[in-house]
Amino acid sequence: MSFLGSALGIRRIRQPEPAPPARAATPHLGRDTAAGWQYLLHHPGLRPLFFNSLLFGGSIMMTSPLMAVLMLDGLGLAPWQYGLALGLPCLGGVLGSRLTPPLTRRLGQRRILLASGVARSLWTILLPLTPSGALGVFVIVAIDFGLLFSAGVFNPSFTTYRMAATPDALMSRVGTSWSVSSKTCQAAFMIAGGLIAAAAGVRGALLIAGLLCMASALLLPWRKARISTGIVSAPTTDAVPSPATDSPSA
């Protein structure tokens, strides 16, 4: 259904896509991925966001199988409670993404990017404290709602910045390099989470994941010069184009 919805959405686009820029060489996955990494690692604004994304995304994915074990085994939740705890917080992501444009116009992209980037890193540390019973379901819903709301604000702002900071000729290569890195890092973190849980228990592994998630905030582009690099000039320092719509996923 999601792919069908995407196809219908693309079908409604009336403005034709511009012709792609000329390529000097035949596309090559390895070479193009390396070119994307080279651009990311040399860009003063995208480099910290790249490493922030790897650490945050890896930490969040590390908690995914751990929370399934904790909720279904450790807490003994019923299947409907498990589904409720996973599905209801998604409303936070939708709400966050809807609020991003007015928040950005009011506060500026840099403030929103940093504030939401910090906010989304603070929730996971609370997961090891989840109690049993109905209170546990409420706590998980509240934690995930806050996490997805913060990520829902961060993602459109970040996506807008990355697109503004990347030349059209490098857009696909940067996107591919980012995706390859994220998927590889997430898989490694999930494997590490299982090994840590085997040694320190599920709650111990969740605590480590929460600490790593909090540490990701240190990798945000705190220098003002970094975050402004690549943004289209605007009347004020923090003014930016309106955020592009993006999925509210963590």
Stockholm file with secondary structure:
# STOCKHOLM 1.0

chainA/1-250         MSFLGSALGIRRIRQPEPAPPARAATPHLGRDTAAGWQYLLHHPGLRPLFFNSLLFGGSIMMTSPLMAVLMLDGLGLAPWQYGLALGLPCLGGVLGSRLTPPLTRRLGQRRILLASGVARSLWTILLPLTPSGALGVFVIVAIDFGLLFSAGVFNPSFTTYRMAATPDALMSRVGTSWSVSSKTCQAAFMIAGGLIAAAAGVRGALLIAGLLCMASALLLPWRKARISTGIVSAPTTDAVPSPATDSPSA
#=GR chainA/1-250 SS CHHHHHHHHHHTCCSCCCCCCCCSSCCCHHHHHHHHHHHHHHCTTHHHHHHHHHHHHHHHHHHHHHHHHIIIIISCCCHHHHHHHHHTTHHHHHHHHHHHHHHHHHHCHHHHHHHHHHHTTSSGGGGGGCCSHHHHHHHHHHHHHHHHHHHHHHHHHHHHHHHHHSCGGGHHHHHHHHHHHHHHHHHHHHHHHHHHHHHHCHHHHHHHHHHHHHHGGGGSCCSHHHHHTTCCCCSSTTCCCCCCCCCCCC
#=GC SS_cons         CHHHHHHHHHHTCCSCCCCCCCCSSCCCHHHHHHHHHHHHHHCTTHHHHHHHHHHHHHHHHHHHHHHHHIIIIISCCCHHHHHHHHHTTHHHHHHHHHHHHHHHHHHCHHHHHHHHHHHTTSSGGGGGGCCSHHHHHHHHHHHHHHHHHHHHHHHHHHHHHHHHHSCGGGHHHHHHHHHHHHHHHHHHHHHHHHHHHHHHCHHHHHHHHHHHHHHGGGGSCCSHHHHHTTCCCCSSTTCCCCCCCCCCCC
//
